[in-house]
Amino acid sequence: MSCNSSFAPRPRRVNALVLVAGLIGVTTLAAFLLVRYVPKTPNEQVSASDLPPLTTSWHIDVSCDGPQHFGGHFTPSQILFIPAGATFRVAAEPPGACGAFIEDSATVNWGADGGELNPAIRTADHWHQKCLAPKQPGRYRLRWQHAADSAVLTSEIRTARGFVTVANSHQPCSTLDVLVLAQAELHTRNGRTNSKVNGKAIGSYLEPTQSSARRVRENAQFYQPPRYFVQLKPNTVDMPLGPDFSLGQLIAFKNYRGSDGKKVYTTERHTDVFPPRPELIAKLVKLRERLQQKGVKVTRFWLTSAFRTPEYNRSIGGAAYSRHCFGDAVDLLIDEDGDNRMDDLNGDGRIDRKDGIIIGNACRELELEGAVVPGGIGVYEWDSDDSVRSHVHIDCRGYVSRWGQDGAGRYKKSFTWWPKAEFQEEESCE
């Protein structure tokens, strides 16, 4: 009997005490959860401690290949560009904010077009949501659904998707516009890559390693043909990209010279597709802000040229490796009075290169500070009566380039407007 004494039954009163203690613990925990997490009645005030932090923005990582890069930090005022069928991951900001994107009631075709919006999952101090873009290119809209951690919610208020709307939170709804991009068909042969978008040929890109320009050869990775394109449609052409320009302005217009030889500016685009480059959009927004900080009157930029298909670029005599063909370049000026000329920015009573240099130097500052992607900055001066007198080329090629040009054709002359210690290369490869 003594060898089995350790397995003898415990007195019944000990078991009863354990049972009572367990019931008290469960009851206390249940009461705590009901008090803290069950929505308050209309007569009760919701405490800020009962709510998760308010989502103010999102960090979005986009999975794609090629020279274009999407994703980053987004607010409701921005546009997310994303390739068709690409996966992306969303993290709410600030840390601790929780929720998930759902389809906006006005555009409920996200799922129908092959997109996925998975339940949000909490990892460390962030909520993450893994999503899949629709396979059909076009414009979509997502709505942000604020949420609370469902792991501690009672079954009465838990939703089937793994998160729940916070009752009485009064948190405003946020939306995010999404432009799903079409993928180009690329075929390389004999040192040229022919590109088609939506079945239509837009021209061919030259092999950068075979360029006569040394800096193009050395930076060949920045001269790969773009793979993803937006198609302009009535519901996308006027989408705002910043405080002073819209999506449709990033395609070069078909300007020409009339029968009298004078320049005619039009609003007819030479194509309805272009490869979006978010880094260029950010650069334009920050450049405008910097100029305003310097006291320059600018409410908008006049973009005289932007994306050019390789075919159109060759037809107007553009440089073989022009950044305009890669979607990350614009020619711009400031024309607040609408006279089709650069404004007298320095107030000296003349319109010349000095006015363009003010814009160029502001862009230089941003690049030197690391606030924008480095690239080419070219200042131009013209003396014909029908010219804009001066404009500035800006791009995001990924390495520094500077140039100045007075006139065109065989009469053009170069000039230096930047510190020579910063850049001494002659090749601009505009």
C-alpha positions, 0 to 999 in steps of 0.5 A, a space after each residue: 500500500 505504501 508504494 501506491 500512496 502517491 496516487 491516492 485520491 485527494 480529499 473532496 474539499 480540496 477539489 472543491 476549493 480548486 473548482 471555486 477558485 477557477 470559477 472566480 477567475 473565469 468570471 473576473 476575466 469575463 467581466 473585465 472583457 465585457 467592460 473593456 471591449 463590449 461597445 458602450 451604450 449610447 449614453 456612455 462616453 467612449 474613452 480614448 483608451 478604448 480605441 486604437 490609434 487613428 490611422 493617418 497613412 499607410 506604408 505599402 510595399 509592392 512586389 514587382 520587377 523592372 526599373 520602375 518602383 512603386 509603393 512607399 508612404 501614402 496618404 488618402 490624397 495620393 495615388 497608388 500605382 501597381 502592376 496588374 496581378 501584383 501582390 502588395 503589403 499594407 501597414 497602418 501608420 502610426 504603429 498600433 493603428 489597426 484596420 484593413 482595406 475593403 472595396 469601396 462601394 462605388 467601385 466594387 469590381 476589385 474582387 470581380 477582376 481577380 483582386 484579393 483583400 485578405 484579413 489583417 494580421 497583427 505582427 509586432 506593433 503593426 497590423 499588416 494586410 496582404 493583398 493582390 491587385 486585380 488582373 484588369 488594368 484601370 482605376 479602383 478605389 479602396 476604403 480603409 476600415 478601422 478595426 480593433 484586435 479581434 483576439 480579445 473580443 467577445 463572440 457577439 461583436 467579432 466579425 467573420 473576417 477577423 477584425 471588427 469596426 470599433 463602435 462609436 469611434 467617430 473615426 473618419 473613413 479614408 479612401 485610396 485611389 489605385 491605378 492598376 497598370 498594364 504590362 508592356 510586351 517587350 521583344 529584344 532583337 539586334 540591340 533594340 527592344 521593341 515595346 507594345 502596350 495594349 497591343 499597340 507598338 510605341 517604338 523601340 529602346 536602344 541597348 544602353 551598353 552599346 551607347 556612344 555616351 560613356 555615362 549611359 554605358 556606365 549606368 545601363 541599369 537606369 536605361 532599361 525599358 519601362 514595363 508598366 503603363 497607365 492608360 489614360 481614360 475619361 476617369 483617369 486623365 484629370 486625376 490630381 498628382 499634386 497641388 498643381 498638375 494632373 495625370 494627363 499632363 505627364 504625356 507630351 502634347 503634339 506641339 508644332 509650327 504653323 504655316 507662318 513658322 511660329 510655334 503652336 502649343 496644343 492640348 493634343 497628346 501624342 499617345 494615351 499611355 505612359 509609364 508612371 514614375 512616382 519619384 518624378 511626381 514627388 520631385 515636382 511637388 517638392 520643387 514647387 514647395 521649395 520655390 515658394 519658400 524662396 519667395 518665387 510666385 508659382 501656383 503651377 508649373 507649365 509642363 511643355 513636354 513630358 513622356 514621349 514614346 520612343 517612336 514620337 521622340 525620334 520623329 521630333 529629333 529627340 536624343 537617342 537615350 532621352 529620359 523623356 522616353 522612360 517617363 521620368 523627365 519633364 520640361 517646365 517653366 513658370 508662366 503665371 500670367 499666361 503669355 506662353 513665356 517664362 516669367 521674370 523670376 529674378 525681377 531684372 526686367 528680362 526673360 532669359 536663362 537667369 530665370 531658368 537658373 533659379 528653378 535649376 538651383 532650387 532643384 539642385 538644392 533638393 538633390 544635394 539634400 537627398 530629398 529627391 532622386 538625383 538626375 539631370 537638370 538642364 537650363 535652356 535659353 531661346 531668343 526667338 519671338 515665339 519661344 518660351 525664352 527659357 525652360 528647365 529640363 528635370 529628370 530622375 535618371 538616378 545619377 547627377 547630370 547638368 547642362 546649359 544650352 543657348 539656342 538650337 541646331 548648329 547655332 546652339 551654344 553650351 553654358 555652365 550655370 552650376 558649380 564646376 566642382 559639382 559636375 564637369 561632364 559634357 554629355 547630357 543625353 537628355 
